Amino acid sequence: MEEVVIIGSGPAGLTAAIYAGRSQLSPLLITGNALGGQAATTSEVENYPGFPDGIGGMELTQLMQQQAERFGTRVQMDEVVEANLRQHPFVIKTYGATYETKSLIIATGVSPRLLGVPGEDLFKGRGVSFCATCDGFFYKDKVVAVVGGGDAAVEEAIYLTRFASKVYVIHRRNRLRAQKVVQQRAFENDKIELVWDSVVAEVLGQQTVTGVRIKNVKNGEESTLAVDGMFTYVGTVPNTRLFEGQLELDERGYITTDHRMHTSVPGVFAAGDVQERALRQVATAVGSGAIAAMEAEKFIAELEGQAYPDRQW
Ligand code: NAP
C-alpha cells in the first residue's frame, strides 16, 4: 500500500515529490512517457526565479528530480493506463504494475495541440515536430516554419535560429500573444520572418517535409512556403482522459480544484498545467505541487485518526 502516488514528472509532480518525501511519505512518482514534462522540452526557462541567466528546461527538471530522489522519492519510468478513483484505496495500473494508494496527486500536464491538417500525422518525426530542443539540431542551415503566436512558438522560433538559416513564424492573427520581451527579441532577429494572418492548410512532402501550403485568413489566398520542417506550438490539451467520468473537469477538460488542490474526490489532488488555472508557468506549477503534497499528508493523517498540526503557511 502506497501513502501517495504522484502521476507526472514535470515541475508540479517533482515538487510534490520533494515535499511528500520530506514528509517521509516515501512517494512513488510515475513519470509518464516523457521525463520532465513540457518544461523539459523548453529550450530555455528565463522566468523561473533563482536563475538570473536562465536555465535549460531539461536541466531544471533533472535538478528537481535529483532533489526529489534525495528525499526518498521512488521514480518509476512507466505510464499509467488505468486509474480507479471510485474505491479507496485508489487503484493505479501502469504497463508494469498495479498499485494501491491512500492518496493520489495528478500532475499529468498537457500535450501539444495538433493542427489536424493533411500531412501533419504522416510526417510526424519526418519533418513535423513539437519539440525544438529535441529536433532543432537536425535543421542546421535549413529552413523551418513555426506555427503559433504564443510564448512557446516565439521562444522556440528564436531558439531554432541557432541552427536554421531561416525561421518562418506562421500566425493566424496580425498580433502575437507572446510576452512583449519575447516578441521584441523575435522582431529584432534577422532570421525570423513573420507570416501574419495565415494558417497551415497542408504539410507537403515526399519522404520528409518539403513545404507547407498556407492560407491567408483575410483574403483566402493560398501559397506554398518551401521548408524542411514544421514545429507546431498552437497551445495544449490536458492529459485527463484517464479521469473522465471520475473527477470534475471544466469544459475544456482541465481538472477542477479548490485553492488547496483538492479535486472532486477526497484524497485526490491535482497540480500544475493539468489543473484549471489562470497562468501556466513553471513558477505556478511548483507552488501547486507543494500545496498538493502537504494536503495529501494531511488527508492521510486524518484518515488514520492522527492529529494533524495546523501549519502556519
Ligand atoms: P498559447 O499561449 O495558448 O498560444 C497558442 C498560440 O497558438 C496562440 O497564438 C494561438 O493563436 C495559436 N493557435 C491556437 N490554435 C491554433 C490553430 N488551430 N491554428 C493556428 N494557430 C493556433 O500556448 P503556448 O504558447 O503553448 O503556451 C501555453 C502556456 O504555457 C501559456 O500559458 C504560456 O504563457 C505558457 N508558456 C510560458 C512560457 C514562458 O513564460 N517562458 C513559455 C512557453 C509557454 P491566437 O493568439 O490567435 O489565440
Residues whose N, C-alpha, C, O or C-beta is under 5 A from the ligand:
A	BS01	NAP	G148 G149 G150 D151 A152 A153 R172 R173 R177 Y233 V234 G235 T236 R280
